[in-house]
Amino acid sequence: MLEGIQVPSRLSPAALARFRVCNRQFLLVDVERVPRREQPNPLLAQGNAIHAALERFFGLRPEDRTQPVEVLQRALRSQWRACWKSEALGNADTEIEFGRKALSMLGAFPEHFDTTAEPLAREQWVQTTLSNGFELFGKVDRIDPFEDGLDLIDYKTGKYQLDADDLSGEPAAQVYALAGEATFGRPVRRVRYLYLASGQQIAWWPEREDLAALAEKLTSLTEAIRASEFRASPGEHCRWCPAALHCIDRGRVELAELATPEGLPF
């Protein structure tokens, strides 16, 4: 570990993902907390509004959700202004475009997903402490009772989708599973990602031995963070790194990558 570096003992899934992508990115964003290269993002604002609408919707009594499309879209409109900052996110045409897409996603929600669930919690912070003292935390969009345990649900509003087989290796799903059990004292039976744009979902059904192995794996990962020298791992991800302007190794390539292709006329 670099001298003088104080690694935070409380980590989010995003921080774990940053370390896995590039140790230097973790150092800059999560330890040194340098100013990030971020622009107002209409997709993020749209996603926040959809999440807020679903949180409101599932906070209603089931008998107040009998017209789910109408109620969901009303919930979106009630939350829109809190999430969409017109002065930063563009003109009225942009707002109309993203607003209509959000209405469309929520309008299709009842066709693909259950609207009668009675959640135990919505937008719930969960946390767990590993054996080495590191605390992992995250916020779960919805937690439903399921069999004798919990069903953890994350809403996804973007186009990118994980393969179902990859869900168990996704940092957020891993933290949700461990922290959900620790917070509620009940076994996590299922973790689901609901993709609103496509109407599809993927699920992970963790076994007891899966979670025991996962706790060991995350303990090893956090020990690696504690011992890291935070070297950069330059690559395509540098183009989207929020701390790229503060990294002296951004965009660096290896000499082997400069091999000349055959067949060039010069």
Order of alpha helices (4+ residues) and beta strands (2+ residues): beta-alpha-alpha-alpha-alpha-alpha-alpha-beta-beta-beta-alpha-beta-beta-alpha
